[in-house]
Amino acid sequence: MDEDFGMPTSTMEDGLNNDEMDFGDDQAYSSSLLKVGEEKEIGKQGLKKKLIKEGEGWDFPEPGDEVEVHYTGTLLDGTKFDSSRDRGEPFKFTLGQGQVIQGWDQGIKTMKKGEIALFTIPAELAYGESGSPPTIPPNATLQFNVELLSWTSVKDICKDGGIFKKILLEGEKWENPKDLDEVFVKYVAQLEDGTVVGKSDGVEFSVNDGHFCPALAKAVKTMKKGEKVLLTVKPQYGFGEKGKEASGDEGAVPSNATLQISLELLSWKTVSHVTDDKKVIKKILKEGEGYDRPNEQAVVKVKLVGKLEDGTIFVKKGHEVGSELLEFKTDEEQVIDGLDKAVVTMKKGELALLTIAPECIRLICV
C-alpha cells in the first residue's frame, strides 16, 4: 500500500468520538451472516460491506492483531488508484491502531480468514475533505476489494497497554495456569536494541511468586501448554524507574526501558486448595487416569511418604518391594483429616504432593 494510504486518516479532526468508532463483536457476528453477493451497512457512518467469497471458521481479527491482506482500491467510477495484487506483495498492518483509514479498521475486523469482501467507504471514513492528491479527490467515496489472508493474534493482556502478547506458536488444549500453579518456562529478554538482559533454558516458579519481572507471571496465566509468544513489556511490568543492574552475561536494564521477551510455556503443575480453610494444598506431580475419583466411604489403597518440613520421614508405605500399601476407608477418620480430604480429589494413578497445616506434615501420595 502506498505511503498516503498507510498514514492515519485525517477524519479524526471531524470530531468522531470513541463510541462512534467502536464496533464490537456484534458487528463481526452480524456481518458473518451475509451470503455471497449480499451487501450490508456496518455501523452508522455509511460503511458498506458486500461479501464476495466466504471465509473459514468463526474467528475474526481483533484490534491489536497484525493482519495480512491483498486489496485493490478504486474510485466509484472504477478508476484504480492502488493495488497490492499488482505489486505482488500482501500488505500488513496492525488493526485498530490508526495505521490505515478508519473504514479499513472498522471493516476488516468483521472478516474471517480467506474471506473476500468489497467495502464502500464514505469520505468521512477515508480521506475526508482533503482527499489524497493526486490520486484521490476531495470528499471521495472509495471502494476496496479486500482479501483477508491471515492474522497474528496480538493481545493487550492487562488492558492498559502494559503488555502486548504476540502468539508465535499455538499451545495445546484450553487450560491455562492459575495463581497457585508452578510453571516451567524458558525465555529470552532483550532491550529494544537487542541486548540480552535475562535468559533461561528452563526455570520453574510459582505464578503467585513470579520470576524475573512481573510480566512473566501475568503472561503465563494467558498461555496454553507448549505456547510460544513474544511479549512487548512496558516499564510498569518490567523494571520501572529503578531498572536492573547487569549480572554475568546479562546486560543492565536502564530506567523506564521497554523489553521484548520471547517466552515458551513448557509445562506446569496444578496446585490447589483442597479445603476451604486453605490448610491442605495439593500439587499434582503426575496426572491420573480418566475422570473418576473415590466417593465417600470408598476403600482406597495408596503409596505414600510422610515428611516433616525438615525432611524427616515419619511414615512410608508401599515404596519398597513386598511392603504393604496403606489401605483405608474415606470419611471414616482412619487417617489424618488432610489426607482423607485430599484422596477423594485424586484420580487413579495420580501422584501428588500434599502440604498439610498446622501440623506441617508433608505427604507424597499415589
N, C-alpha and C positions, 0 to 999 in steps of 0.2 A: 504494500500500500504506500502511496506517495506520502511525503512528509506533511503536506497540508491536511490530508485526511486523518493522519495519525495524531495530530495535535488535539488537545482538549477543546471542546466546542465552545463557541462564544455565547451560546444560548444561556449560559449561567447568568449573563448580565440581564436576562429578560425577567428576573425575579422569580424563577422557579424555586420552590422550597423542596425539602427532602420528602415531604408527604406526597407531593405531586410526582416526584421521580421514583418513588419506591413501589415496585410491583413485586409482590411476594409469590410464594409457591402456587397460590390460587390462579395467577395469570398463566404460569407454566402448565398447570394441570388443565386449565380451560383450553389453552391452545393445543394441548395434546389430543383433544377430542376432534380436531379438524380432520376432515377427509381430504384426500388429494384433489386439488382443484378448488377447494373452498377458501374463502377469504374472511378474516375476522379482524376487528379492531382490537388492539391491545392497549389497555388503559383508556384515558380520556383526553389524550392530546393529539389524536389523529393518526397515530402509528397503526399501519395495517400490515397483516401477515397473510400471505397466500401459500398454502402447502403445495409444494411441487413433488416431493418424494418423502415418504415416511422414514423416520429414523428407527433406531434399535432400542429395545428395552424401555425403561421408565425413568431413568435418571436424567437430570438436567444439570448443566454447569451452574455454579453459584458465584456471587461476587467474590473476587479474590482469586478465582481459578484462572489458570493460564490456558487459554483456548487457542486452537489452530483451525483456521478456516480458509476456504477458497471463496472468492467473490468476484462479481462483475457489477460495476456501478454505472448507471445510465441516468440521463435526464428523462422527463416524461415523453419527450419526442423521440426517444430511442438513441440519442447521442451518447456514445460510451465515453466516459472520462477516466476510467481506471479499471484495472482487472489484474488480480493475482494470477489468474489462469493464463493470461497472455505472458506473464513473466515466468511461468512455470515453477513458482515457488509459493507455498502457502504463507499466509500472514498470521503471525502470533501476537497476542496481546493479553493483558490482564483484565478480566471482566470487572466492570463496576468501579474502575479506578479513574475514569475520566480520560483514558488514553485514546479513546475514539469518540465519535459523536454520540449523543445521548440515545438516538434511535437504535444504534447498534447495541449499546449496553442494555437497553430495555428489551430489545427483540431477541438477541442471541441467547439470553438466559431462558427463553421459552423453547429452545430447540433440544432435540435428542441427538446422540451420536449418529452420524451418517445422514441426517435429515438435510433436505434442500428446501429452502423457502424463499419467496420473493417478498421483500419488505418495501412498502411505500412509506417514505419518511418525510413528513412536512418540514418546512424550513426551520420551524421553531426547535425541532429536534435534530437539525443538521447544521447548516452554516448561517442561518438567520438572514438578517438584512444585508450583511456584508458579502455573503457568498464566499467563494474561494477562487478569485481570479487566477488565471484566465479561463479555467475550465468550467467553473460552477458560478452561474449568475446570481445576483441578489434574490432573496426570497424564493429560492428554487426548491421544489419538491423533488426528491430523489428516489430512485428505485435501485435496490441491491438484490441480486440473486446470490444467496449465501449458502454454502455447504459447510456444515459443522463436521470437521474431520475427526477431532479428538479434543480432549482437555485433560489437564493435570490438576488434580484437586489441591487447592491451597486454602487452608483453614486458619482463621483468626481464633485460635483455641481459647483464649482468655477474653475475647470480645472487647478488647481495649487496644488492639494494635501492638501488644507487647510481644506476642509470639505467633509467628506465622509458620504453619506446618505444610510442607510440600511432600506429598507421598511419592516416593521413588519406586517402591515395590509393595504391592498389597499384601497384607497378612492373611492368616488363616482364621476361619470360623468367625464368631461375632463377639467373643468375650474380650473385655478389657481389664487390666489390673485395677484393683481397688486400693484405698489408702493403706490398709494393713498389709497388703501383699508384699512379697520380696521379689524384685525383678532382677533379671540377669541381662545386661546390655553391653554393647560395645559402641564406642563413639569417638569422633574426632571433632574438636572445637577449634575454630580458626577466627582470627580477626578478618575484617573485610579485605585486607591486603594479602591474605593467605597465611599469615604467621600462625603456626600451631601453638595453642595456649592450653590445650588439655587433650588427653588421649587415653583410651583403654581398649584392649582387645577382649576384655571380658571382666565385668565387675558386677557384684551383687549388692543390692541395697534395698532397704525398706522404703516404699513410696512415701510414707509419712516422714521418714528421716531425711530423704533426699540425698543427692550426691552432686558434687562439682558446683552446680549453680541451680537456683530454683526452677529454671526452665525444664530440666530433665524430668523432675517429678511431675510437673504439670503436663508434659508431653506424653509420658508413658501411659498415663491414665486414659489417653485417647487412642492408644495403639493396640493392634492385634499381634498375636504371636507371629514372628517372622517378618513383621512390617519394617520397612526401611524408610526413613524420612530425612528431609533437610529442613532444619529449623533456622529461621531468622529471628534472633533474640535481641530485643531492645534492652537497654541498661537495667531497667527495673526488674527484669527477670534474669539478668546476668550478674555483674559485679558492681553495678551502680556507680556512684561517685568515687568510692574507695578504690575500685579496680582490684587487681590481683598481682602480687609480685611474681617474678619469674622463679621457676623451680625446675632444676635439672634440665631436661631437653625442652621443657615447656616455657614458652615466652610469657612475658608480663601482659596483663590486660590493663590498658590505660583507663583513666577515669571516663565514665559515660560511653564506653565502647559498645558497639553492636557486634554480636557474634553470629557466626554461621556454624551450626552444629549438625554433623551427619550422625544419625542415631539409628541403631537397629535393636529391636526388642527380640532377644533370642528366646527367652522363656520366662516364666515366673511361677512362684509357689503361692498358692492361695492360703491366706491367713484369715481366720475369722474368730469372732467371739462365740463360744458355744453356749454360754449362759448370759442372761440379761444383765447380770451384775459385773460382767467382763472379768470374772475371776478364773475363767477357763478359756485358754486360747489354743486353737488348733491350727498348725501349719501342715499342709499336705505336701509330703515329700514324694509320693508316688500315687498317681490316680488309681482308683479301684475299677472294678468291672461293673458294667450295666448301670442300673438306676436304683436297685433295691437296697434298703437299709434295714437293720434289725428293728422289730417292733418292741414295745414294752412287753416284758415277761418272756422275751426270746432268750434262748440259751446260746451264748456266743463262746467262741474259742479264739484266743488272741496270743500272739507273741508280744512280749514287752520287756523293756529295760527301764527301770526307775532310777533316777539320779537326783541327788541334791544339787543345789546351784554350784557347789564347789566341785562337782563331778563325782562325788562318792556314790557308788552303786548300792542301792539298798534292796533291790529286787530284780530278778532276771528269770524269765520264763520262756521256754520254747526255742532258745537260741543255740542250744548245744545238742549234739547227737544223743537221741534217747531221752532227752528231757521233755517233761510234760508241758503242754500248753496251759495257759490259765483259762479255766472254764468257769463261767458264772451266768446267772440269770439276771437280765437287766431289770432295773427298777425294784430290786429286792434288797438293797443295801448290803450286798455281798462284797462289794469293793468300795473304794473311796468314791464320793459323790461325783467328783470331776471326771473320773474315768467312766463311771456309769453313764453320765450325760453325754460324753464325747463319743462313745462307741456307737450309740444309736444314730449318730450323724455320718457314720462311715459306711463305705461300700466294701464288698468282698475283695480282698487283696489290697486294699488301700493301706498306705504307710503314712503315718502322721506323727508329728512331734507335738505333744501336749505340754503346755505350761500351766500349772495349777497353783493358784494363790488361795489363801495366805500361807499355806504350808510350804510353799516353794518346792513342790515336788515336780520333777520333770520326768515324763514317761515317753519312750518311743514305742509305739503300739502298732501292731499289724494284725 
